Amino acid sequence: MDFTMFAAIGAGIAVMACIGAGIGIGIATSGLVQSIARQPEAAGKLIPWFFVGAALAESTAIYGLVVSILLITRIG
């Protein structure tokens, strides 16, 4: 077994971080919409925290993408 096979498998696994980030942002958005539907006056307090959480989840996806790109460049 050579390094290129392990790099390709690692790149595939690293991209799966994007799936988790997408699911996390979807769940957070669902919770935000439900909270605003129940208490519309709390929207001003909830939305900034939503953006902080979405940014953290998206940074996880970006790290996975960067690792995947680095591993793919090792293959070629």
PDB file of N, H, CA, C and O in Angstrom:
ATOM      1  N   MET A   1       0.846  -1.175   0.000  1.00  0.00           N
ATOM      2  CA  MET A   1       0.000   0.000   0.000  1.00  0.00           C
ATOM      3  C   MET A   1       0.895   1.243   0.000  1.00  0.00           C
ATOM      4  O   MET A   1       1.852   1.342   0.768  1.00  0.00           O
ATOM      5  N   ASP A   2       0.564   2.162  -0.863  1.00  0.00           N
ATOM      6  H   ASP A   2      -0.213   2.081  -1.487  1.00  0.00           H
ATOM      7  CA  ASP A   2       1.377   3.357  -0.940  1.00  0.00           C
ATOM      8  C   ASP A   2       0.652   4.557  -0.328  1.00  0.00           C
ATOM      9  O   ASP A   2      -0.506   4.486   0.083  1.00  0.00           O
ATOM     10  N   PHE A   3       1.390   5.645  -0.293  1.00  0.00           N
ATOM     11  H   PHE A   3       2.331   5.703  -0.627  1.00  0.00           H
ATOM     12  CA  PHE A   3       0.892   6.851   0.370  1.00  0.00           C
ATOM     13  C   PHE A   3      -0.299   7.460  -0.350  1.00  0.00           C
ATOM     14  O   PHE A   3      -1.172   8.039   0.297  1.00  0.00           O
ATOM     15  N   THR A   4      -0.357   7.346  -1.666  1.00  0.00           N
ATOM     16  H   THR A   4       0.353   6.876  -2.191  1.00  0.00           H
ATOM     17  CA  THR A   4      -1.428   7.999  -2.418  1.00  0.00           C
ATOM     18  C   THR A   4      -2.801   7.446  -2.058  1.00  0.00           C
ATOM     19  O   THR A   4      -3.781   8.189  -2.024  1.00  0.00           O
ATOM     20  N   MET A   5      -2.875   6.159  -1.791  1.00  0.00           N
ATOM     21  H   MET A   5      -2.078   5.555  -1.818  1.00  0.00           H
ATOM     22  CA  MET A   5      -4.163   5.571  -1.417  1.00  0.00           C
ATOM     23  C   MET A   5      -4.627   6.117  -0.064  1.00  0.00           C
ATOM     24  O   MET A   5      -5.799   6.452   0.106  1.00  0.00           O
ATOM     25  N   PHE A   6      -3.711   6.204   0.887  1.00  0.00           N
ATOM     26  H   PHE A   6      -2.759   5.931   0.749  1.00  0.00           H
ATOM     27  CA  PHE A   6      -4.079   6.727   2.202  1.00  0.00           C
ATOM     28  C   PHE A   6      -4.433   8.211   2.121  1.00  0.00           C
ATOM     29  O   PHE A   6      -5.320   8.679   2.836  1.00  0.00           O
ATOM     30  N   ALA A   7      -3.746   8.950   1.255  1.00  0.00           N
ATOM     31  H   ALA A   7      -3.026   8.570   0.674  1.00  0.00           H
ATOM     32  CA  ALA A   7      -4.061  10.376   1.087  1.00  0.00           C
ATOM     33  C   ALA A   7      -5.454  10.548   0.482  1.00  0.00           C
ATOM     34  O   ALA A   7      -6.192  11.448   0.882  1.00  0.00           O
ATOM     35  N   ALA A   8      -5.819   9.696  -0.475  1.00  0.00           N
ATOM     36  H   ALA A   8      -5.218   8.965  -0.800  1.00  0.00           H
ATOM     37  CA  ALA A   8      -7.147   9.781  -1.087  1.00  0.00           C
ATOM     38  C   ALA A   8      -8.237   9.432  -0.079  1.00  0.00           C
ATOM     39  O   ALA A   8      -9.276  10.090  -0.036  1.00  0.00           O
ATOM     40  N   ILE A   9      -8.012   8.421   0.714  1.00  0.00           N
ATOM     41  H   ILE A   9      -7.168   7.885   0.679  1.00  0.00           H
ATOM     42  CA  ILE A   9      -8.993   8.049   1.745  1.00  0.00           C
ATOM     43  C   ILE A   9      -9.109   9.160   2.784  1.00  0.00           C
ATOM     44  O   ILE A   9     -10.211   9.499   3.214  1.00  0.00           O
ATOM     45  N   GLY A  10      -7.976   9.726   3.185  1.00  0.00           N
ATOM     46  H   GLY A  10      -7.080   9.450   2.836  1.00  0.00           H
ATOM     47  CA  GLY A  10      -7.992  10.819   4.155  1.00  0.00           C
ATOM     48  C   GLY A  10      -8.697  12.050   3.629  1.00  0.00           C
ATOM     49  O   GLY A  10      -9.391  12.739   4.376  1.00  0.00           O
ATOM     50  N   ALA A  11      -8.522  12.337   2.325  1.00  0.00           N
ATOM     51  H   ALA A  11      -7.958  11.777   1.717  1.00  0.00           H
ATOM     52  CA  ALA A  11      -9.207  13.485   1.726  1.00  0.00           C
ATOM     53  C   ALA A  11     -10.720  13.272   1.735  1.00  0.00           C
ATOM     54  O   ALA A  11     -11.480  14.204   1.998  1.00  0.00           O
ATOM     55  N   GLY A  12     -11.152  12.057   1.450  1.00  0.00           N
ATOM     56  H   GLY A  12     -10.535  11.300   1.237  1.00  0.00           H
ATOM     57  CA  GLY A  12     -12.582  11.754   1.487  1.00  0.00           C
ATOM     58  C   GLY A  12     -13.158  11.887   2.885  1.00  0.00           C
ATOM     59  O   GLY A  12     -14.267  12.392   3.058  1.00  0.00           O
ATOM     60  N   ILE A  13     -12.421  11.444   3.865  1.00  0.00           N
ATOM     61  H   ILE A  13     -11.520  11.034   3.725  1.00  0.00           H
ATOM     62  CA  ILE A  13     -12.884  11.554   5.248  1.00  0.00           C
ATOM     63  C   ILE A  13     -12.912  13.019   5.688  1.00  0.00           C
ATOM     64  O   ILE A  13     -13.820  13.434   6.408  1.00  0.00           O
ATOM     65  N   ALA A  14     -11.919  13.799   5.257  1.00  0.00           N
ATOM     66  H   ALA A  14     -11.181  13.461   4.673  1.00  0.00           H
ATOM     67  CA  ALA A  14     -11.870  15.218   5.644  1.00  0.00           C
ATOM     68  C   ALA A  14     -13.033  15.990   5.059  1.00  0.00           C
ATOM     69  O   ALA A  14     -13.531  16.921   5.692  1.00  0.00           O
ATOM     70  N   VAL A  15     -13.480  15.628   3.866  1.00  0.00           N
ATOM     71  H   VAL A  15     -13.076  14.871   3.352  1.00  0.00           H
ATOM     72  CA  VAL A  15     -14.605  16.330   3.247  1.00  0.00           C
ATOM     73  C   VAL A  15     -15.902  16.041   4.001  1.00  0.00           C
ATOM     74  O   VAL A  15     -16.835  16.841   3.941  1.00  0.00           O
ATOM     75  N   MET A  16     -15.976  14.931   4.697  1.00  0.00           N
ATOM     76  H   MET A  16     -15.218  14.280   4.746  1.00  0.00           H
ATOM     77  CA  MET A  16     -17.190  14.614   5.455  1.00  0.00           C
ATOM     78  C   MET A  16     -17.438  15.609   6.577  1.00  0.00           C
ATOM     79  O   MET A  16     -18.543  15.658   7.119  1.00  0.00           O
ATOM     80  N   ALA A  17     -16.419  16.413   6.943  1.00  0.00           N
ATOM     81  H   ALA A  17     -15.522  16.373   6.503  1.00  0.00           H
ATOM     82  CA  ALA A  17     -16.640  17.476   7.924  1.00  0.00           C
ATOM     83  C   ALA A  17     -17.640  18.491   7.390  1.00  0.00           C
ATOM     84  O   ALA A  17     -18.368  19.112   8.164  1.00  0.00           O
ATOM     85  N   CYS A  18     -17.680  18.661   6.080  1.00  0.00           N
ATOM     86  H   CYS A  18     -17.089  18.156   5.452  1.00  0.00           H
ATOM     87  CA  CYS A  18     -18.642  19.595   5.476  1.00  0.00           C
ATOM     88  C   CYS A  18     -20.071  19.107   5.673  1.00  0.00           C
ATOM     89  O   CYS A  18     -20.988  19.911   5.841  1.00  0.00           O
ATOM     90  N   ILE A  19     -20.256  17.807   5.654  1.00  0.00           N
ATOM     91  H   ILE A  19     -19.511  17.154   5.519  1.00  0.00           H
ATOM     92  CA  ILE A  19     -21.595  17.250   5.870  1.00  0.00           C
ATOM     93  C   ILE A  19     -22.064  17.561   7.291  1.00  0.00           C
ATOM     94  O   ILE A  19     -23.206  17.969   7.501  1.00  0.00           O
ATOM     95  N   GLY A  20     -21.188  17.366   8.244  1.00  0.00           N
ATOM     96  H   GLY A  20     -20.260  17.034   8.073  1.00  0.00           H
ATOM     97  CA  GLY A  20     -21.538  17.660   9.633  1.00  0.00           C
ATOM     98  C   GLY A  20     -21.836  19.130   9.861  1.00  0.00           C
ATOM     99  O   GLY A  20     -22.749  19.475  10.612  1.00  0.00           O
ATOM    100  N   ALA A  21     -21.069  19.996   9.217  1.00  0.00           N
ATOM    101  H   ALA A  21     -20.328  19.716   8.607  1.00  0.00           H
ATOM    102  CA  ALA A  21     -21.314  21.430   9.360  1.00  0.00           C
ATOM    103  C   ALA A  21     -22.662  21.813   8.753  1.00  0.00           C
ATOM    104  O   ALA A  21     -23.391  22.628   9.317  1.00  0.00           O
ATOM    105  N   GLY A  22     -22.988  21.229   7.613  1.00  0.00           N
ATOM    106  H   GLY A  22     -22.395  20.566   7.155  1.00  0.00           H
ATOM    107  CA  GLY A  22     -24.282  21.516   6.985  1.00  0.00           C
ATOM    108  C   GLY A  22     -25.442  21.067   7.843  1.00  0.00           C
ATOM    109  O   GLY A  22     -26.437  21.780   7.972  1.00  0.00           O
ATOM    110  N   ILE A  23     -25.322  19.895   8.426  1.00  0.00           N
ATOM    111  H   ILE A  23     -24.513  19.316   8.321  1.00  0.00           H
ATOM    112  CA  ILE A  23     -26.380  19.399   9.317  1.00  0.00           C
ATOM    113  C   ILE A  23     -26.491  20.281  10.558  1.00  0.00           C
ATOM    114  O   ILE A  23     -27.594  20.597  11.004  1.00  0.00           O
ATOM    115  N   GLY A  24     -25.354  20.675  11.108  1.00  0.00           N
ATOM    116  H   GLY A  24     -24.458  20.419  10.746  1.00  0.00           H
ATOM    117  CA  GLY A  24     -25.366  21.525  12.303  1.00  0.00           C
ATOM    118  C   GLY A  24     -25.993  22.878  12.057  1.00  0.00           C
ATOM    119  O   GLY A  24     -26.777  23.361  12.873  1.00  0.00           O
ATOM    120  N   ILE A  25     -25.652  23.496  10.931  1.00  0.00           N
ATOM    121  H   ILE A  25     -25.015  23.104  10.268  1.00  0.00           H
ATOM    122  CA  ILE A  25     -26.243  24.801  10.609  1.00  0.00           C
ATOM    123  C   ILE A  25     -27.732  24.650  10.350  1.00  0.00           C
ATOM    124  O   ILE A  25     -28.508  25.533  10.713  1.00  0.00           O
ATOM    125  N   GLY A  26     -28.151  23.553   9.730  1.00  0.00           N
ATOM    126  H   GLY A  26     -27.521  22.835   9.435  1.00  0.00           H
ATOM    127  CA  GLY A  26     -29.575  23.320   9.502  1.00  0.00           C
ATOM    128  C   GLY A  26     -30.343  23.163  10.792  1.00  0.00           C
ATOM    129  O   GLY A  26     -31.438  23.707  10.931  1.00  0.00           O
ATOM    130  N   ILE A  27     -29.794  22.433  11.729  1.00  0.00           N
ATOM    131  H   ILE A  27     -28.904  21.991  11.616  1.00  0.00           H
ATOM    132  CA  ILE A  27     -30.451  22.258  13.030  1.00  0.00           C
ATOM    133  C   ILE A  27     -30.508  23.592  13.778  1.00  0.00           C
ATOM    134  O   ILE A  27     -31.522  23.916  14.397  1.00  0.00           O
ATOM    135  N   ALA A  28     -29.421  24.359  13.721  1.00  0.00           N
ATOM    136  H   ALA A  28     -28.598  24.096  13.218  1.00  0.00           H
ATOM    137  CA  ALA A  28     -29.408  25.657  14.399  1.00  0.00           C
ATOM    138  C   ALA A  28     -30.424  26.612  13.788  1.00  0.00           C
ATOM    139  O   ALA A  28     -31.096  27.352  14.508  1.00  0.00           O
ATOM    140  N   THR A  29     -30.538  26.598  12.469  1.00  0.00           N
ATOM    141  H   THR A  29     -29.992  25.998  11.885  1.00  0.00           H
ATOM    142  CA  THR A  29     -31.518  27.456  11.798  1.00  0.00           C
ATOM    143  C   THR A  29     -32.935  27.053  12.173  1.00  0.00           C
ATOM    144  O   THR A  29     -33.793  27.907  12.394  1.00  0.00           O
ATOM    145  N   SER A  30     -33.173  25.765  12.242  1.00  0.00           N
ATOM    146  H   SER A  30     -32.475  25.071  12.062  1.00  0.00           H
ATOM    147  CA  SER A  30     -34.489  25.277  12.643  1.00  0.00           C
ATOM    148  C   SER A  30     -34.830  25.748  14.055  1.00  0.00           C
ATOM    149  O   SER A  30     -35.942  26.211  14.311  1.00  0.00           O
ATOM    150  N   GLY A  31     -33.876  25.628  14.960  1.00  0.00           N
ATOM    151  H   GLY A  31     -32.973  25.252  14.753  1.00  0.00           H
ATOM    152  CA  GLY A  31     -34.106  26.081  16.330  1.00  0.00           C
ATOM    153  C   GLY A  31     -34.341  27.575  16.416  1.00  0.00           C
ATOM    154  O   GLY A  31     -35.170  28.037  17.200  1.00  0.00           O
ATOM    155  N   LEU A  32     -33.604  28.339  15.601  1.00  0.00           N
ATOM    156  H   LEU A  32     -32.930  27.964  14.964  1.00  0.00           H
ATOM    157  CA  LEU A  32     -33.784  29.786  15.601  1.00  0.00           C
ATOM    158  C   LEU A  32     -35.180  30.165  15.108  1.00  0.00           C
ATOM    159  O   LEU A  32     -35.850  31.002  15.713  1.00  0.00           O
ATOM    160  N   VAL A  33     -35.613  29.554  14.021  1.00  0.00           N
ATOM    161  H   VAL A  33     -35.069  28.874  13.529  1.00  0.00           H
ATOM    162  CA  VAL A  33     -36.935  29.867  13.473  1.00  0.00           C
ATOM    163  C   VAL A  33     -38.037  29.488  14.459  1.00  0.00           C
ATOM    164  O   VAL A  33     -39.003  30.231  14.631  1.00  0.00           O
ATOM    165  N   GLN A  34     -37.892  28.340  15.101  1.00  0.00           N
ATOM    166  H   GLN A  34     -37.107  27.736  14.962  1.00  0.00           H
ATOM    167  CA  GLN A  34     -38.898  27.939  16.089  1.00  0.00           C
ATOM    168  C   GLN A  34     -38.923  28.894  17.281  1.00  0.00           C
ATOM    169  O   GLN A  34     -39.992  29.232  17.790  1.00  0.00           O
ATOM    170  N   SER A  35     -37.743  29.327  17.722  1.00  0.00           N
ATOM    171  H   SER A  35     -36.874  29.053  17.308  1.00  0.00           H
ATOM    172  CA  SER A  35     -37.687  30.253  18.857  1.00  0.00           C
ATOM    173  C   SER A  35     -38.300  31.591  18.505  1.00  0.00           C
ATOM    174  O   SER A  35     -39.025  32.171  19.314  1.00  0.00           O
ATOM    175  N   ILE A  36     -38.020  32.093  17.305  1.00  0.00           N
ATOM    176  H   ILE A  36     -37.431  31.622  16.649  1.00  0.00           H
ATOM    177  CA  ILE A  36     -38.590  33.372  16.895  1.00  0.00           C
ATOM    178  C   ILE A  36     -40.096  33.251  16.693  1.00  0.00           C
ATOM    179  O   ILE A  36     -40.836  34.199  16.957  1.00  0.00           O
ATOM    180  N   ALA A  37     -40.555  32.086  16.224  1.00  0.00           N
ATOM    181  H   ALA A  37     -39.953  31.317  16.009  1.00  0.00           H
ATOM    182  CA  ALA A  37     -41.993  31.896  16.048  1.00  0.00           C
ATOM    183  C   ALA A  37     -42.718  31.897  17.392  1.00  0.00           C
ATOM    184  O   ALA A  37     -43.858  32.352  17.484  1.00  0.00           O
ATOM    185  N   ARG A  38     -42.063  31.393  18.428  1.00  0.00           N
ATOM    186  H   ARG A  38     -41.136  31.024  18.353  1.00  0.00           H
ATOM    187  CA  ARG A  38     -42.701  31.355  19.747  1.00  0.00           C
ATOM    188  C   ARG A  38     -42.625  32.700  20.456  1.00  0.00           C
ATOM    189  O   ARG A  38     -43.582  33.123  21.104  1.00  0.00           O
ATOM    190  N   GLN A  39     -41.460  33.382  20.328  1.00  0.00           N
ATOM    191  H   GLN A  39     -40.683  33.039  19.801  1.00  0.00           H
ATOM    192  CA  GLN A  39     -41.276  34.680  20.978  1.00  0.00           C
ATOM    193  C   GLN A  39     -40.635  35.653  19.991  1.00  0.00           C
ATOM    194  O   GLN A  39     -39.412  35.787  19.961  1.00  0.00           O
ATOM    195  N   PRO A  40     -41.435  36.321  19.198  1.00  0.00           N
ATOM    196  CA  PRO A  40     -40.879  37.229  18.189  1.00  0.00           C
ATOM    197  C   PRO A  40     -40.059  38.379  18.784  1.00  0.00           C
ATOM    198  O   PRO A  40     -39.150  38.893  18.132  1.00  0.00           O
ATOM    199  N   GLU A  41     -40.373  38.778  20.002  1.00  0.00           N
ATOM    200  H   GLU A  41     -41.112  38.360  20.532  1.00  0.00           H
ATOM    201  CA  GLU A  41     -39.638  39.889  20.613  1.00  0.00           C
ATOM    202  C   GLU A  41     -38.204  39.508  20.989  1.00  0.00           C
ATOM    203  O   GLU A  41     -37.388  40.395  21.246  1.00  0.00           O
ATOM    204  N   ALA A  42     -37.879  38.222  21.029  1.00  0.00           N
ATOM    205  H   ALA A  42     -38.541  37.503  20.821  1.00  0.00           H
ATOM    206  CA  ALA A  42     -36.533  37.777  21.379  1.00  0.00           C
ATOM    207  C   ALA A  42     -35.622  37.645  20.164  1.00  0.00           C
ATOM    208  O   ALA A  42     -34.473  37.225  20.301  1.00  0.00           O
ATOM    209  N   ALA A  43     -36.109  37.993  18.988  1.00  0.00           N
ATOM    210  H   ALA A  43     -37.042  38.334  18.877  1.00  0.00           H
ATOM    211  CA  ALA A  43     -35.316  37.820  17.762  1.00  0.00           C
ATOM    212  C   ALA A  43     -34.025  38.632  17.810  1.00  0.00           C
ATOM    213  O   ALA A  43     -32.989  38.163  17.340  1.00  0.00           O
ATOM    214  N   GLY A  44     -34.068  39.832  18.363  1.00  0.00           N
ATOM    215  H   GLY A  44     -34.910  40.214  18.744  1.00  0.00           H
ATOM    216  CA  GLY A  44     -32.874  40.678  18.431  1.00  0.00           C
ATOM    217  C   GLY A  44     -31.757  40.078  19.265  1.00  0.00           C
ATOM    218  O   GLY A  44     -30.580  40.326  19.004  1.00  0.00           O
ATOM    219  N   LYS A  45     -32.120  39.291  20.267  1.00  0.00           N
ATOM    220  H   LYS A  45     -33.077  39.089  20.479  1.00  0.00           H
ATOM    221  CA  LYS A  45     -31.112  38.653  21.115  1.00  0.00           C
ATOM    222  C   LYS A  45     -30.624  37.327  20.547  1.00  0.00           C
ATOM    223  O   LYS A  45     -29.496  36.917  20.821  1.00  0.00           O
ATOM    224  N   LEU A  46     -31.454  36.657  19.767  1.00  0.00           N
ATOM    225  H   LEU A  46     -32.370  36.991  19.545  1.00  0.00           H
ATOM    226  CA  LEU A  46     -31.112  35.325  19.273  1.00  0.00           C
ATOM    227  C   LEU A  46     -30.259  35.340  18.007  1.00  0.00           C
ATOM    228  O   LEU A  46     -29.370  34.505  17.845  1.00  0.00           O
ATOM    229  N   ILE A  47     -30.526  36.277  17.122  1.00  0.00           N
ATOM    230  H   ILE A  47     -31.248  36.956  17.253  1.00  0.00           H
ATOM    231  CA  ILE A  47     -29.867  36.269  15.815  1.00  0.00           C
ATOM    232  C   ILE A  47     -28.348  36.435  15.915  1.00  0.00           C
ATOM    233  O   ILE A  47     -27.636  35.726  15.204  1.00  0.00           O
ATOM    234  N   PRO A  48     -27.804  37.331  16.757  1.00  0.00           N
ATOM    235  CA  PRO A  48     -26.333  37.404  16.839  1.00  0.00           C
ATOM    236  C   PRO A  48     -25.695  36.096  17.317  1.00  0.00           C
ATOM    237  O   PRO A  48     -24.627  35.721  16.834  1.00  0.00           O
ATOM    238  N   TRP A  49     -26.332  35.409  18.249  1.00  0.00           N
ATOM    239  H   TRP A  49     -27.200  35.714  18.641  1.00  0.00           H
ATOM    240  CA  TRP A  49     -25.792  34.136  18.714  1.00  0.00           C
ATOM    241  C   TRP A  49     -25.873  33.065  17.638  1.00  0.00           C
ATOM    242  O   TRP A  49     -25.019  32.182  17.566  1.00  0.00           O
ATOM    243  N   PHE A  50     -26.905  33.146  16.799  1.00  0.00           N
ATOM    244  H   PHE A  50     -27.599  33.863  16.857  1.00  0.00           H
ATOM    245  CA  PHE A  50     -27.012  32.219  15.683  1.00  0.00           C
ATOM    246  C   PHE A  50     -25.844  32.394  14.723  1.00  0.00           C
ATOM    247  O   PHE A  50     -25.253  31.413  14.271  1.00  0.00           O
ATOM    248  N   PHE A  51     -25.513  33.643  14.411  1.00  0.00           N
ATOM    249  H   PHE A  51     -25.993  34.440  14.778  1.00  0.00           H
ATOM    250  CA  PHE A  51     -24.410  33.886  13.489  1.00  0.00           C
ATOM    251  C   PHE A  51     -23.074  33.444  14.062  1.00  0.00           C
ATOM    252  O   PHE A  51     -22.209  32.990  13.314  1.00  0.00           O
ATOM    253  N   VAL A  52     -22.885  33.565  15.362  1.00  0.00           N
ATOM    254  H   VAL A  52     -23.588  33.934  15.970  1.00  0.00           H
ATOM    255  CA  VAL A  52     -21.659  33.066  15.994  1.00  0.00           C
ATOM    256  C   VAL A  52     -21.578  31.550  15.849  1.00  0.00           C
ATOM    257  O   VAL A  52     -20.530  31.015  15.487  1.00  0.00           O
ATOM    258  N   GLY A  53     -22.670  30.864  16.127  1.00  0.00           N
ATOM    259  H   GLY A  53     -23.521  31.298  16.421  1.00  0.00           H
ATOM    260  CA  GLY A  53     -22.688  29.406  15.998  1.00  0.00           C
ATOM    261  C   GLY A  53     -22.522  28.949  14.563  1.00  0.00           C
ATOM    262  O   GLY A  53     -21.824  27.969  14.299  1.00  0.00           O
ATOM    263  N   ALA A  54     -23.156  29.650  13.629  1.00  0.00           N
ATOM    264  H   ALA A  54     -23.723  30.446  13.843  1.00  0.00           H
ATOM    265  CA  ALA A  54     -23.020  29.287  12.222  1.00  0.00           C
ATOM    266  C   ALA A  54     -21.583  29.509  11.742  1.00  0.00           C
ATOM    267  O   ALA A  54     -21.065  28.715  10.957  1.00  0.00           O
ATOM    268  N   ALA A  55     -20.944  30.571  12.202  1.00  0.00           N
ATOM    269  H   ALA A  55     -21.364  31.217  12.840  1.00  0.00           H
ATOM    270  CA  ALA A  55     -19.550  30.827  11.820  1.00  0.00           C
ATOM    271  C   ALA A  55     -18.629  29.742  12.353  1.00  0.00           C
ATOM    272  O   ALA A  55     -17.706  29.319  11.658  1.00  0.00           O
ATOM    273  N   LEU A  56     -18.866  29.289  13.572  1.00  0.00           N
ATOM    274  H   LEU A  56     -19.617  29.632  14.137  1.00  0.00           H
ATOM    275  CA  LEU A  56     -18.037  28.214  14.134  1.00  0.00           C
ATOM    276  C   LEU A  56     -18.239  26.904  13.377  1.00  0.00           C
ATOM    277  O   LEU A  56     -17.277  26.181  13.116  1.00  0.00           O
ATOM    278  N   ALA A  57     -19.474  26.601  13.028  1.00  0.00           N
ATOM    279  H   ALA A  57     -20.255  27.189  13.240  1.00  0.00           H
ATOM    280  CA  ALA A  57     -19.741  25.385  12.261  1.00  0.00           C
ATOM    281  C   ALA A  57     -19.128  25.476  10.871  1.00  0.00           C
ATOM    282  O   ALA A  57     -18.583  24.497  10.363  1.00  0.00           O
ATOM    283  N   GLU A  58     -19.217  26.643  10.261  1.00  0.00           N
ATOM    284  H   GLU A  58     -19.660  27.439  10.674  1.00  0.00           H
ATOM    285  CA  GLU A  58     -18.654  26.812   8.919  1.00  0.00           C
ATOM    286  C   GLU A  58     -17.128  26.748   8.951  1.00  0.00           C
ATOM    287  O   GLU A  58     -16.509  26.273   7.998  1.00  0.00           O
ATOM    288  N   SER A  59     -16.526  27.216  10.026  1.00  0.00           N
ATOM    289  H   SER A  59     -17.029  27.602  10.800  1.00  0.00           H
ATOM    290  CA  SER A  59     -15.063  27.120  10.109  1.00  0.00           C
ATOM    291  C   SER A  59     -14.622  25.662  10.175  1.00  0.00           C
ATOM    292  O   SER A  59     -13.561  25.316   9.656  1.00  0.00           O
ATOM    293  N   THR A  60     -15.407  24.819  10.794  1.00  0.00           N
ATOM    294  H   THR A  60     -16.269  25.100  11.216  1.00  0.00           H
ATOM    295  CA  THR A  60     -15.092  23.389  10.803  1.00  0.00           C
ATOM    296  C   THR A  60     -15.116  22.823   9.394  1.00  0.00           C
ATOM    297  O   THR A  60     -14.264  22.013   9.030  1.00  0.00           O
ATOM    298  N   ALA A  61     -16.084  23.245   8.606  1.00  0.00           N
ATOM    299  H   ALA A  61     -16.776  23.903   8.901  1.00  0.00           H
ATOM    300  CA  ALA A  61     -16.164  22.783   7.219  1.00  0.00           C
ATOM    301  C   ALA A  61     -14.981  23.295   6.406  1.00  0.00           C
ATOM    302  O   ALA A  61     -14.452  22.572   5.562  1.00  0.00           O
ATOM    303  N   ILE A  62     -14.567  24.517   6.648  1.00  0.00           N
ATOM    304  H   ILE A  62     -14.997  25.104   7.333  1.00  0.00           H
ATOM    305  CA  ILE A  62     -13.438  25.073   5.916  1.00  0.00           C
ATOM    306  C   ILE A  62     -12.151  24.348   6.284  1.00  0.00           C
ATOM    307  O   ILE A  62     -11.320  24.094   5.412  1.00  0.00           O
ATOM    308  N   TYR A  63     -11.971  24.012   7.553  1.00  0.00           N
ATOM    309  H   TYR A  63     -12.646  24.219   8.261  1.00  0.00           H
ATOM    310  CA  TYR A  63     -10.785  23.240   7.949  1.00  0.00           C
ATOM    311  C   TYR A  63     -10.766  21.884   7.255  1.00  0.00           C
ATOM    312  O   TYR A  63      -9.715  21.442   6.792  1.00  0.00           O
ATOM    313  N   GLY A  64     -11.904  21.229   7.179  1.00  0.00           N
ATOM    314  H   GLY A  64     -12.758  21.588   7.555  1.00  0.00           H
ATOM    315  CA  GLY A  64     -11.975  19.949   6.477  1.00  0.00           C
ATOM    316  C   GLY A  64     -11.648  20.088   5.003  1.00  0.00           C
ATOM    317  O   GLY A  64     -10.969  19.235   4.432  1.00  0.00           O
ATOM    318  N   LEU A  65     -12.125  21.159   4.383  1.00  0.00           N
ATOM    319  H   LEU A  65     -12.677  21.852   4.846  1.00  0.00           H
ATOM    320  CA  LEU A  65     -11.835  21.403   2.975  1.00  0.00           C
ATOM    321  C   LEU A  65     -10.352  21.669   2.752  1.00  0.00           C
ATOM    322  O   LEU A  65      -9.770  21.169   1.790  1.00  0.00           O
ATOM    323  N   VAL A  66      -9.740  22.449   3.633  1.00  0.00           N
ATOM    324  H   VAL A  66     -10.213  22.854   4.415  1.00  0.00           H
ATOM    325  CA  VAL A  66      -8.315  22.740   3.502  1.00  0.00           C
ATOM    326  C   VAL A  66      -7.484  21.466   3.651  1.00  0.00           C
ATOM    327  O   VAL A  66      -6.552  21.237   2.880  1.00  0.00           O
ATOM    328  N   VAL A  67      -7.817  20.649   4.626  1.00  0.00           N
ATOM    329  H   VAL A  67      -8.574  20.834   5.252  1.00  0.00           H
ATOM    330  CA  VAL A  67      -7.093  19.387   4.809  1.00  0.00           C
ATOM    331  C   VAL A  67      -7.269  18.496   3.586  1.00  0.00           C
ATOM    332  O   VAL A  67      -6.322  17.847   3.144  1.00  0.00           O
ATOM    333  N   SER A  68      -8.469  18.466   3.047  1.00  0.00           N
ATOM    334  H   SER A  68      -9.239  18.994   3.406  1.00  0.00           H
ATOM    335  CA  SER A  68      -8.725  17.662   1.859  1.00  0.00           C
ATOM    336  C   SER A  68      -7.903  18.150   0.669  1.00  0.00           C
ATOM    337  O   SER A  68      -7.325  17.343  -0.058  1.00  0.00           O
ATOM    338  N   ILE A  69      -7.850  19.451   0.470  1.00  0.00           N
ATOM    339  H   ILE A  69      -8.320  20.107   1.061  1.00  0.00           H
ATOM    340  CA  ILE A  69      -7.068  20.003  -0.634  1.00  0.00           C
ATOM    341  C   ILE A  69      -5.584  19.714  -0.445  1.00  0.00           C
ATOM    342  O   ILE A  69      -4.890  19.378  -1.405  1.00  0.00           O
ATOM    343  N   LEU A  70      -5.094  19.841   0.783  1.00  0.00           N
ATOM    344  H   LEU A  70      -5.658  20.114   1.563  1.00  0.00           H
ATOM    345  CA  LEU A  70      -3.693  19.530   1.023  1.00  0.00           C
ATOM    346  C   LEU A  70      -3.372  18.076   0.738  1.00  0.00           C
ATOM    347  O   LEU A  70      -2.312  17.768   0.193  1.00  0.00           O
ATOM    348  N   LEU A  71      -4.272  17.185   1.100  1.00  0.00           N
ATOM    349  H   LEU A  71      -5.133  17.435   1.543  1.00  0.00           H
ATOM    350  CA  LEU A  71      -4.026  15.766   0.827  1.00  0.00           C
ATOM    351  C   LEU A  71      -4.128  15.452  -0.661  1.00  0.00           C
ATOM    352  O   LEU A  71      -3.380  14.616  -1.169  1.00  0.00           O
ATOM    353  N   ILE A  72      -5.041  16.111  -1.361  1.00  0.00           N
ATOM    354  H   ILE A  72      -5.648  16.790  -0.949  1.00  0.00           H
ATOM    355  CA  ILE A  72      -5.187  15.850  -2.797  1.00  0.00           C
ATOM    356  C   ILE A  72      -3.943  16.332  -3.549  1.00  0.00           C
ATOM    357  O   ILE A  72      -3.531  15.705  -4.525  1.00  0.00           O
ATOM    358  N   THR A  73      -3.342  17.443  -3.101  1.00  0.00           N
ATOM    359  H   THR A  73      -3.676  17.952  -2.308  1.00  0.00           H
ATOM    360  CA  THR A  73      -2.130  17.918  -3.788  1.00  0.00           C
ATOM    361  C   THR A  73      -0.966  16.955  -3.584  1.00  0.00           C
ATOM    362  O   THR A  73      -0.033  16.940  -4.387  1.00  0.00           O
ATOM    363  N   ARG A  74      -1.006  16.159  -2.534  1.00  0.00           N
ATOM    364  H   ARG A  74      -1.764  16.171  -1.882  1.00  0.00           H
ATOM    365  CA  ARG A  74       0.053  15.155  -2.311  1.00  0.00           C
ATOM    366  C   ARG A  74      -0.090  13.965  -3.251  1.00  0.00           C
ATOM    367  O   ARG A  74       0.883  13.265  -3.529  1.00  0.00           O
ATOM    368  N   ILE A  75      -1.310  13.739  -3.740  1.00  0.00           N
ATOM    369  H   ILE A  75      -2.101  14.308  -3.514  1.00  0.00           H
ATOM    370  CA  ILE A  75      -1.545  12.588  -4.614  1.00  0.00           C
ATOM    371  C   ILE A  75      -0.888  12.801  -5.972  1.00  0.00           C
ATOM    372  O   ILE A  75      -0.222  11.905  -6.491  1.00  0.00           O
ATOM    373  N   GLY A  76      -1.075  13.993  -6.548  1.00  0.00           N
ATOM    374  H   GLY A  76      -1.615  14.720  -6.125  1.00  0.00           H
ATOM    375  CA  GLY A  76      -0.590  14.261  -7.894  1.00  0.00           C
ATOM    376  C   GLY A  76       0.856  14.476  -7.941  1.00  0.00           C
ATOM    377  O   GLY A  76       1.411  14.714  -9.013  1.00  0.00           O
TER     378      GLY A  76
END
